[in-house]
């Protein structure tokens, strides 16, 4: 086994699956949309965005998010 194969195998162990990542993204999108709506209703001008490891898609696999 070469170094690239080992790295690829290890990434699969620590990276969340595609379905999990999509579910997290949908939840985050729904949350930001809801928050933006509430801010608008209260006439608060603010920018809502997703940042950090979710935005960069560098999340690590966890039991609970």
LOMARKE-432831 format. One record per atom (N, C-alpha, C, CB): atom name; residue number from 1; x, y, z. Coordinates in steps of 0.02 Angstrom, whole numbers. Each point is the difference from the previous one (the first is absolute). Last residue first. Glycine has a CB too. Layout:
N
<node name="CA" resi="NUM" east="X" north="Y" up="Z"/>
...
// end
This chain:
65
<node name="N" resi="65" east="-1192" north="801" up="784"/>
<node name="CA" resi="65" east="18" north="67" up="-24"/>
<node name="C" resi="65" east="-45" north="51" up="31"/>
<node name="CB" resi="65" east="40" north="-46" up="-107"/>
<node name="N" resi="64" east="58" north="-220" up="163"/>
<node name="CA" resi="64" east="-56" north="46" up="3"/>
<node name="C" resi="64" east="24" north="69" up="-23"/>
<node name="CB" resi="64" east="-54" north="-65" up="94"/>
<node name="N" resi="63" east="199" north="-119" up="-106"/>
<node name="CA" resi="63" east="-60" north="-39" up="15"/>
<node name="C" resi="63" east="-61" north="45" up="-4"/>
<node name="CB" resi="63" east="66" north="-78" up="72"/>
<node name="N" resi="62" east="145" north="137" up="-226"/>
<node name="CA" resi="62" east="-18" north="-1" up="71"/>
<node name="C" resi="62" east="-60" north="-46" up="9"/>
<node name="CB" resi="62" east="45" north="117" up="17"/>
<node name="N" resi="61" east="159" north="-31" up="-213"/>
<node name="CA" resi="61" east="-53" north="-46" up="18"/>
<node name="C" resi="61" east="-10" north="0" up="76"/>
<node name="CB" resi="61" east="25" north="-71" up="-102"/>
<node name="N" resi="60" east="70" north="289" up="-25"/>
<node name="CA" resi="60" east="24" north="-66" up="20"/>
<node name="C" resi="60" east="-60" north="-41" up="22"/>
<node name="CB" resi="60" east="112" north="46" up="35"/>
<node name="N" resi="59" east="-86" north="171" up="-218"/>
<node name="CA" resi="59" east="-27" north="-28" up="62"/>
<node name="C" resi="59" east="32" north="-68" up="15"/>
<node name="CB" resi="59" east="-108" north="60" up="-19"/>
<node name="N" resi="58" east="136" north="113" up="-164"/>
<node name="CA" resi="58" east="54" north="-36" up="33"/>
<node name="C" resi="58" east="-22" north="-27" up="68"/>
<node name="CB" resi="58" east="83" north="73" up="-58"/>
<node name="N" resi="57" east="-186" north="81" up="-122"/>
<node name="CA" resi="57" east="-11" north="-72" up="-7"/>
<node name="C" resi="57" east="59" north="-40" up="27"/>
<node name="CB" resi="57" east="-72" north="22" up="-101"/>
<node name="N" resi="56" east="23" north="221" up="105"/>
<node name="CA" resi="56" east="59" north="-26" up="-34"/>
<node name="C" resi="56" east="-6" north="-74" up="-16"/>
<node name="CB" resi="56" east="68" north="86" up="58"/>
<node name="N" resi="55" east="-239" north="25" up="62"/>
<node name="CA" resi="55" east="8" north="38" up="-62"/>
<node name="C" resi="55" east="58" north="-27" up="-41"/>
<node name="CB" resi="55" east="-47" north="102" up="56"/>
<node name="N" resi="54" east="14" north="-193" up="157"/>
<node name="CA" resi="54" east="-56" north="-18" up="-44"/>
<node name="C" resi="54" east="7" north="35" up="-67"/>
<node name="CB" resi="54" east="-75" north="-17" up="101"/>
<node name="N" resi="53" east="230" north="65" up="72"/>
<node name="CA" resi="53" east="14" north="-63" up="-33"/>
<node name="C" resi="53" east="-59" north="-23" up="-45"/>
<node name="CB" resi="53" east="73" north="-31" up="96"/>
<node name="N" resi="52" east="-75" north="289" up="-45"/>
<node name="CA" resi="52" east="36" north="-53" up="33"/>
<node name="C" resi="52" east="7" north="-63" up="-42"/>
<node name="CB" resi="52" east="-39" north="46" up="106"/>
<node name="N" resi="51" east="-172" north="122" up="-136"/>
<node name="CA" resi="51" east="72" north="6" up="-2"/>
<node name="C" resi="51" east="33" north="-63" up="29"/>
<node name="CB" resi="51" east="-9" north="125" up="9"/>
<node name="N" resi="50" east="-240" north="-4" up="-109"/>
<node name="CA" resi="50" east="32" north="-60" up="28"/>
<node name="C" resi="50" east="75" north="8" up="-8"/>
<node name="CB" resi="50" east="-101" north="-74" up="-26"/>
<node name="N" resi="49" east="-87" north="280" up="49"/>
<node name="CA" resi="49" east="37" north="-44" up="-46"/>
<node name="C" resi="49" east="28" north="-59" up="40"/>
<node name="CB" resi="49" east="28" north="98" up="-76"/>
<node name="N" resi="48" east="-182" north="153" up="80"/>
<node name="CA" resi="48" east="3" north="-67" up="29"/>
<node name="C" resi="48" east="35" north="-45" up="-51"/>
<node name="CB" resi="48" east="-106" north="17" up="70"/>
<node name="N" resi="47" east="81" north="262" up="-10"/>
<node name="CA" resi="47" east="15" north="-51" up="-50"/>
<node name="C" resi="47" east="7" north="-67" up="36"/>
<node name="CB" resi="47" east="58" north="84" up="-77"/>
<node name="N" resi="46" east="-208" north="148" up="140"/>
<node name="CA" resi="46" east="58" north="-43" up="16"/>
<node name="C" resi="46" east="9" north="-50" up="-57"/>
<node name="CB" resi="46" east="-19" north="13" up="125"/>
<node name="N" resi="45" east="-155" north="190" up="-20"/>
<node name="CA" resi="45" east="41" north="-11" up="-60"/>
<node name="C" resi="45" east="62" north="-39" up="20"/>
<node name="CB" resi="45" east="-42" north="107" up="-54"/>
<node name="N" resi="44" east="-216" north="-83" up="157"/>
<node name="CA" resi="44" east="71" north="-2" up="18"/>
<node name="C" resi="44" east="39" north="-16" up="-64"/>
<node name="CB" resi="44" east="-25" north="-38" up="120"/>
<node name="N" resi="43" east="-224" north="51" up="-72"/>
<node name="CA" resi="43" east="35" north="56" up="-32"/>
<node name="C" resi="43" east="72" north="6" up="23"/>
<node name="CB" resi="43" east="-109" north="59" up="-10"/>
<node name="N" resi="42" east="-59" north="-234" up="55"/>
<node name="CA" resi="42" east="16" north="46" up="55"/>
<node name="C" resi="42" east="39" north="61" up="-25"/>
<node name="CB" resi="42" east="2" north="-97" up="79"/>
<node name="N" resi="41" east="-63" north="-73" up="-231"/>
<node name="CA" resi="41" east="-62" north="18" up="33"/>
<node name="C" resi="41" east="11" north="50" up="57"/>
<node name="CB" resi="41" east="-47" north="-112" up="-31"/>
<node name="N" resi="40" east="235" north="19" up="-78"/>
<node name="CA" resi="40" east="-34" north="46" up="-45"/>
<node name="C" resi="40" east="-65" north="25" up="33"/>
<node name="CB" resi="40" east="50" north="-58" up="-101"/>
<node name="N" resi="39" east="70" north="-111" up="211"/>
<node name="CA" resi="39" east="36" north="64" up="3"/>
<node name="C" resi="39" east="-35" north="53" up="-42"/>
<node name="CB" resi="39" east="108" north="-62" up="18"/>
<node name="N" resi="38" east="-190" north="-157" up="-29"/>
<node name="CA" resi="38" east="-15" north="30" up="65"/>
<node name="C" resi="38" east="35" north="68" up="8"/>
<node name="CB" resi="38" east="-14" north="-115" up="49"/>
<node name="N" resi="37" east="62" north="-10" up="-243"/>
<node name="CA" resi="37" east="-70" north="21" up="-1"/>
<node name="C" resi="37" east="-19" north="35" up="66"/>
<node name="CB" resi="37" east="-27" north="-95" up="-77"/>
<node name="N" resi="36" east="239" north="-7" up="60"/>
<node name="CA" resi="36" east="-3" north="61" up="-42"/>
<node name="C" resi="36" east="-71" north="28" up="-2"/>
<node name="CB" resi="36" east="96" north="-44" up="-69"/>
<node name="N" resi="35" east="-65" north="-162" up="178"/>
<node name="CA" resi="35" east="30" north="55" up="38"/>
<node name="C" resi="35" east="-3" north="65" up="-39"/>
<node name="CB" resi="35" east="75" north="-81" up="57"/>
<node name="N" resi="34" east="-146" north="-114" up="-167"/>
<node name="CA" resi="34" east="-46" north="16" up="54"/>
<node name="C" resi="34" east="26" north="60" up="40"/>
<node name="CB" resi="34" east="-37" north="-121" up="5"/>
<node name="N" resi="33" east="179" north="33" up="-169"/>
<node name="CA" resi="33" east="-58" north="30" up="-32"/>
<node name="C" resi="33" east="-51" north="24" up="52"/>
<node name="CB" resi="33" east="18" north="-74" up="-101"/>
<node name="N" resi="32" east="169" north="-48" up="174"/>
<node name="CA" resi="32" east="18" north="68" up="-20"/>
<node name="C" resi="32" east="-58" north="36" up="-34"/>
<node name="CB" resi="32" east="119" north="-38" up="-13"/>
<node name="N" resi="31" east="-153" north="-188" up="75"/>
<node name="CA" resi="31" east="11" north="42" up="59"/>
<node name="C" resi="31" east="16" north="72" up="-20"/>
<node name="CB" resi="31" east="40" north="-101" up="64"/>
<node name="N" resi="30" east="-56" north="-62" up="-234"/>
<node name="CA" resi="30" east="-66" north="14" up="28"/>
<node name="C" resi="30" east="6" north="47" up="60"/>
<node name="CB" resi="30" east="-41" north="-112" up="-40"/>
<node name="N" resi="29" east="242" north="35" up="-52"/>
<node name="CA" resi="29" east="-34" north="45" up="-46"/>
<node name="C" resi="29" east="-69" north="19" up="25"/>
<node name="CB" resi="29" east="63" north="-52" up="-94"/>
<node name="N" resi="28" east="58" north="-109" up="216"/>
<node name="CA" resi="28" east="32" north="66" up="6"/>
<node name="C" resi="28" east="-34" north="51" up="-46"/>
<node name="CB" resi="28" east="109" north="-56" up="29"/>
<node name="N" resi="27" east="-178" north="-168" up="-46"/>
<node name="CA" resi="27" east="-19" north="27" up="65"/>
<node name="C" resi="27" east="28" north="71" up="9"/>
<node name="CB" resi="27" east="-3" north="-117" up="48"/>
<node name="N" resi="26" east="70" north="0" up="-238"/>
<node name="CA" resi="26" east="-71" north="18" up="-5"/>
<node name="C" resi="26" east="-24" north="31" up="65"/>
<node name="CB" resi="26" east="-18" north="-93" up="-83"/>
<node name="N" resi="25" east="238" north="8" up="78"/>
<node name="CA" resi="25" east="-6" north="60" up="-42"/>
<node name="C" resi="25" east="-72" north="24" up="-5"/>
<node name="CB" resi="25" east="100" north="-37" up="-65"/>
<node name="N" resi="24" east="-58" north="-167" up="173"/>
<node name="CA" resi="24" east="25" north="56" up="41"/>
<node name="C" resi="24" east="-7" north="65" up="-39"/>
<node name="CB" resi="24" east="81" north="-77" up="59"/>
<node name="N" resi="23" east="-132" north="-119" up="-174"/>
<node name="CA" resi="23" east="-50" north="12" up="52"/>
<node name="C" resi="23" east="20" north="59" up="44"/>
<node name="CB" resi="23" east="-30" north="-122" up="-1"/>
<node name="N" resi="22" east="184" north="47" up="-162"/>
<node name="CA" resi="22" east="-58" north="32" up="-32"/>
<node name="C" resi="22" east="-54" north="16" up="51"/>
<node name="CB" resi="22" east="26" north="-61" up="-106"/>
<node name="N" resi="21" east="160" north="-62" up="181"/>
<node name="CA" resi="21" east="20" north="69" up="-17"/>
<node name="C" resi="21" east="-58" north="38" up="-33"/>
<node name="CB" resi="21" east="119" north="-39" up="-14"/>
<node name="N" resi="20" east="-149" north="-190" up="58"/>
<node name="CA" resi="20" east="4" north="38" up="63"/>
<node name="C" resi="20" east="16" north="72" up="-14"/>
<node name="CB" resi="20" east="36" north="-103" up="61"/>
<node name="N" resi="19" east="-32" north="-45" up="-243"/>
<node name="CA" resi="19" east="-69" north="10" up="25"/>
<node name="C" resi="19" east="-1" north="42" up="63"/>
<node name="CB" resi="19" east="-32" north="-110" up="-51"/>
<node name="N" resi="18" east="244" north="47" up="-38"/>
<node name="CA" resi="18" east="-34" north="49" up="-43"/>
<node name="C" resi="18" east="-71" north="14" up="24"/>
<node name="CB" resi="18" east="69" north="-39" up="-96"/>
<node name="N" resi="17" east="107" north="-43" up="281"/>
<node name="CA" resi="17" east="-25" north="-23" up="-64"/>
<node name="C" resi="17" east="-37" north="54" up="-38"/>
<node name="CB" resi="17" east="-7" north="-114" up="47"/>
<node name="N" resi="16" east="206" north="175" up="129"/>
<node name="CA" resi="16" east="-70" north="-24" up="-1"/>
<node name="C" resi="16" east="-20" north="-21" up="-70"/>
<node name="CB" resi="16" east="-27" north="76" up="96"/>
<node name="N" resi="15" east="282" north="-94" up="-4"/>
<node name="CA" resi="15" east="-44" north="45" up="-37"/>
<node name="C" resi="15" east="-72" north="-27" up="2"/>
<node name="CB" resi="15" east="96" north="36" up="-75"/>
<node name="N" resi="14" east="98" north="-153" up="167"/>
<node name="CA" resi="14" east="-13" north="61" up="39"/>
<node name="C" resi="14" east="-50" north="48" up="-33"/>
<node name="CB" resi="14" east="114" north="-12" up="46"/>
<node name="N" resi="13" east="-41" north="-204" up="-142"/>
<node name="CA" resi="13" east="-16" north="-14" up="71"/>
<node name="C" resi="13" east="-20" north="63" up="38"/>
<node name="CB" resi="13" east="79" north="-95" up="-4"/>
<node name="N" resi="12" east="-2" north="104" up="-222"/>
<node name="CA" resi="12" east="-66" north="-32" up="2"/>
<node name="C" resi="12" east="-22" north="-14" up="72"/>
<node name="CB" resi="12" east="23" north="-50" up="-113"/>
<node name="N" resi="11" east="195" north="129" up="75"/>
<node name="CA" resi="11" east="-49" north="54" up="-12"/>
<node name="C" resi="11" east="-70" north="-29" up="4"/>
<node name="CB" resi="11" east="82" north="63" up="-72"/>
<node name="N" resi="10" east="96" north="-214" up="81"/>
<node name="CA" resi="10" east="-8" north="36" up="62"/>
<node name="C" resi="10" east="-50" north="57" up="-6"/>
<node name="CB" resi="10" east="118" north="-30" up="29"/>
<node name="N" resi="9" east="-61" north="-94" up="-223"/>
<node name="CA" resi="9" east="-35" north="-44" up="48"/>
<node name="C" resi="9" east="-12" north="37" up="66"/>
<node name="CB" resi="9" east="54" north="-101" up="-54"/>
<node name="N" resi="8" east="76" north="208" up="-109"/>
<node name="CA" resi="8" east="-69" north="-4" up="-23"/>
<node name="C" resi="8" east="-42" north="-42" up="49"/>
<node name="CB" resi="8" east="40" north="11" up="-121"/>
<node name="N" resi="7" east="192" north="-1" up="159"/>
<node name="CA" resi="7" east="-32" north="64" up="14"/>
<node name="C" resi="7" east="-74" north="-1" up="-20"/>
<node name="CB" resi="7" east="110" north="57" up="-17"/>
<node name="N" resi="6" east="19" north="-246" up="-38"/>
<node name="CA" resi="6" east="-8" north="5" up="73"/>
<node name="C" resi="6" east="-35" north="65" up="18"/>
<node name="CB" resi="6" east="103" north="-69" up="17"/>
<node name="N" resi="5" east="-45" north="38" up="-241"/>
<node name="CA" resi="5" east="-54" north="-46" up="18"/>
<node name="C" resi="5" east="-14" north="4" up="75"/>
<node name="CB" resi="5" east="32" north="-77" up="-95"/>
<node name="N" resi="4" east="151" north="199" up="12"/>
<node name="CA" resi="4" east="-64" north="29" up="-23"/>
<node name="C" resi="4" east="-59" north="-44" up="19"/>
<node name="CB" resi="4" east="61" north="54" up="-94"/>
<node name="N" resi="3" east="161" north="-132" up="139"/>
<node name="CA" resi="3" east="-21" north="55" up="44"/>
<node name="C" resi="3" east="-66" north="30" up="-21"/>
<node name="CB" resi="3" east="120" north="24" up="22"/>
<node name="N" resi="2" east="-81" north="-280" up="-92"/>
<node name="CA" resi="2" east="41" north="60" up="-3"/>
<node name="C" resi="2" east="-30" north="56" up="44"/>
<node name="CB" resi="2" east="38" north="-31" up="-117"/>
<node name="N" resi="1" east="-39" north="-253" up="122"/>
<node name="CA" resi="1" east="-42" north="59" up="0"/>
<node name="C" resi="1" east="45" north="62" up="0"/>
<node name="CB" resi="1" east="-93" north="-62" up="61"/>
// end
